[in-house]
Amino acid sequence: MNLEEYFARTGYNGSLEKQDLETLTDIFQHHIRAVPFENLSIHCGEKITLELEHVYNKIVRKKRGGWCMENNQLLGWVLKGLGYDASFLGAYVFNPHQNAYANLMTHLLVKVVIDGKAYIVDGGFGVSYQMWQPMELVSGKDQPQAPGVFRFTEKNAIWYLEKMRRKQYIPNQHFSSSDLLEKKECRKVYMFSLEPRTVEDFRFQCTYLQTSPDSLFTKKSICTLQTTKGFRALIGWTLTETTYNYKENMDLVEFVMLEDEEVEKTLKEKFSVTLDGKLVPINVKGYYTI
C-alpha cells in the first residue's frame, strides 16, 4: 500500500507539500470522480470486509469502488499519511421512506482539522447528496456547492446535515414519477456527533447491511460516480445521468432502462468498473433517491 499508487488511481498529480484546504479539496474531488460509491460486491457473490489492505486492493488495484466504510476509510488513511489531522465519525442516515433517522450508526465519515477549523470530508454517499467540497463544521451556515446548498445545524451536541436541491428537468416524462427521484427540494441527509470512531465500531453494521433483507443495500444494486458536471448512477437496470445547473436553477436528469446484457457493459464504459463475478441486478422499490 502506498500513496503514489492511490494517486495514480485517482489521477491526482498536484502538490502534496501543503496540508491546506485547497489541496484537501483537490485530492477529495479527484477521489469522488474516480472511485464510485457502489455495493456491487453484494450482488456478484463477494463479501465486503473492512480490513484496510482489502479495501486498498479492491479500490486501488482492482479499480473498483465501495460504500462509505470503504471509501472514507481509504480517504482517511490517505489524508493521515499526508499529515492531515484526520479522524473518523459515525452518522445515522435519514430514511425518507420512514421519515426518521436510522437506529443503527451505518455511515462512516471523516473529520479534518486545518488551522483550528474543523471540516467534514465525506466521499462515500453518492448520487446528489455527495458533497463536492469539504464542508466547514459550522451550524446554520448555507454552504453552496455544485450539487446544491448544503447546511449543518447543531442541537444538543448532535449535528444534522441537510441539502437543498434545484428544480429537475426530466426529458423522458415516463420517468417523471420514478421512485428514484427525490420529490422534496430540501432533504435531511444524516445526523452525527463528534465522538471519535474507529473502523471497529462498524463491524456489525458492515455484516448487517450486506446480509439483512431489511437493508437498502440488499434490495438495490448501486453504482454511482461523480463527474465534472454532475453524476451518473446505475441502480438495478436504471441508468441516470444528472447535469447540475444546466439551466438557471435547474438540473437535467436523464433516464435509460437497460437490458440484462447491457448492464455490465455500461458499468465498464460509464463507471470503469469490471467485476470478477456475475452481477445480478436488483431494484426493489424503496427509498434510495437521486
Buried (B, 14 or more C-beta within 10 A) or exposed (E): BEEEEBBEBBEBEEEBEEBEBEBBBEBBBBBBBBBBBBBBBBBBEBEBBBEBEEBBEBBBEBBBBBBBBBBBBBBBBBBBBBEBBBBBBBBBBBBBEEEEBBEBBBBBBBBBEBEEEBBBBBBBBBBBBBBBBBBBBBEEEEBEBBBBBBBBBBEEEEBBBBBBBBEBBBEEEEBEEBEBBBEEEEBBBBBBBEEEBEBEBBEEBBBBBBEEEEBBBBBBBBBBBBBEEBBBBBBBBBBBBBBBBBEEEBBBBBBBEBEEEBBBEBBEEBBBBEBEEEBEBBBEEBBBBB
